[in-house]
Structures are given as C-alpha cells and as structure tokens.
Amino acid sequence: MNYEKIKKDMITFINQQIQNFNGAVVGLSGGLDSAIVLTLLANSNKQAHALIMPTKFSNPKNYDDALNLAKMLDVKYSVIDIQDILDSFIKASKTSDKIQIGNFAARIRMTLLYDYSAKHNLLVAGTSNKSELMLGYGTIYGDLACAFNVLAQFYKSELFAFADFLGIPKQIINKKPSADLFEGQDDESEIGFTYEQIDNFLQNFQNNTKIEPVYSSLLNRIEKNKFKQEGIKIFKR
C-alpha cells in the first residue's frame, strides 16, 4: 500500500470533518487503533486532544503507553480515572459479569468524551477498524460511537504496518490487541481466531466465497451484531 498517500488522504478527511470545530478528541487506550487516530489528529490543521480513562482492570502498560504517546505527540491530554463511576454502575446493577462491566466502562468513557467535546468545541474521533465493525465487536453507544472514523475501511491486520510507517512506538504495535475492558482480556483469545484469520474470513465473506464450517462462530457474530451498524429501525406509517 502507498502509506504516504493513505496518510495524506486521511488527514485531508479529518480536516474536512473538523473545519467548523476547534479540533477533535479521541479516547486513548494505549492500543494500536487509538494510537493511529491520535497520530493522525496531531497532524491535522486543528487541535488534537486525548482522554486517558483507566480503571482498576486496565493493564498498567497500556496506561503508560497512552501517556507516553500523548507526550511524544505533544497533544493536549487529560487522565480521568473512571473506577468510582464504574463502581457505582456495578453497585446499581448488582452485577459481577465481566462483559456487562466492560460495556459499562465503554459507555462511561464515551459519555466523558462527548461531554469533553461539547465543552471544547471538538468532534469525537472513532477508533473502530473494519474487522471490528463487520463483526460487531464493540459496545454500541460506547466505543462504536463517534462523529467520524478514519479506520472504518481498514482491516485490523492492515494497520500494523501502517502504524510502523507513522512512527508509533514498537511496544504499542507489538502488544496483543485488546479492548482492555476487563483484566486479562485480549481480542484474539475472546474471538477465537487471530486477526489474520479473521480478516481472511471477512474478505472471503465480502466476496461471497464459500465459508469453511470452522468460521461458523464468526458468521454468527456478523448476523447477531449487524444491528449495531444499521441504526435505529423506524416504523413507517
């Protein structure tokens, strides 16, 4: 791929989206996708902001990587520990389910991002890649919510080399992909396939190529979660 052209086109797209605003803000997790988005925002014509929002379940290495990247890029950033907010949600729902708690964390973060964006006249930049979007691997009204998204047409497996081209630190590129929603979580273990396998399947799926039975769980994910991209169904009179 022509990474220089992709970078230029992405920055042009970002500038078009934020032209009537002061800039954009992204939730910075310390993972690959948000690191790419913040790096692109830092190259835009306007302000780049990052919110780092850890919980007690967050991997400390991810926090360190997020903080170091924000400093390296010299962007505006804030650290908001959301554990107290998350604890109140857990108490109110009387839950110990880690998926439910992870969804709470994702929606708390997005609430804070939108509140911050309103205060500073910014847009919220999305970080979901094509692989996640096709599988519905994300929290609706959580990490899937955004005003614009530069990664939505790129499979996860395509982004590692692009991140290297952008000069993103190796420790971010080389770590296991994780939404970091609960302790020990990583994407590939949770989904049951590597991103290389997932993206090969997704490309075959899009091309209407015959799908092997081993990928039935991924087909089920697509079918079950497609509502996340379709929007609200409206009754027509």
Steps between C-alpha positions, in 0.01 A plus 500: 500500500602860443512604864602857426190551285276327753633725776451812287145398402410419862624838622307675223188309609556598863547866408174494308313359800640742757503818290215656704642386835811561709624149429429146616532281808568127521487250782861385528529143628866429432399261222575509129181652358470800731875561463460522120202734529673733747812510281288603201313760707835642611578561131170677431445874465336536840525384861550134594379393843516165679318364803666214686237326713634203697327273749647256752455234231718688249843364416756744651716460186214634289471804726875565475496459121205739464661762722837475326341528154301810593819660631700391196243654264477813717119501500256615766401212726317430823502194725165410655487198730147366444507227767272686743243556225529137391458381861171691524373329184606159633329569833178622336478199267619248762712328239829314494479413130823615337341564160232719656763686703710546185199648320442736792863617475472557125183709539643700789801585288284608208283714728812679623631540145178661379482724807862607443440557130200724572698709750790556260315514166656177374381192313543148638725293275422130468755221526314190375658320206321309223555161666334614823216672318417203279496265798317749720788463743439810706256664738210680336479855640843428644821466299296470178360852544680788327457798269740367235727201445816476289563129564162354402618382156820333622525146632684465830779298339569790260562747779815356657728596209325836466562572869867420449508744206347769723778451756281365776712339775575130452363401840157617388521326162629171639261453795199270484194689371263563789201719580633491859145483636582244765811346650688265269274564199642479149306511174632190327448270800149635551402465133679167458707588192804710414434825316671354195246214501214738573590735217546218249153377597349849475644555153362164384166590657486830314594328174228234551765228509399171658559513875653205683298360795779590744398865460136449597549696824614803300198472272281493809671814631433685175135402496440565869675838508406654165243719675789699646575650159149519362369770729162526666216330318211743446139394456366650176141617492 
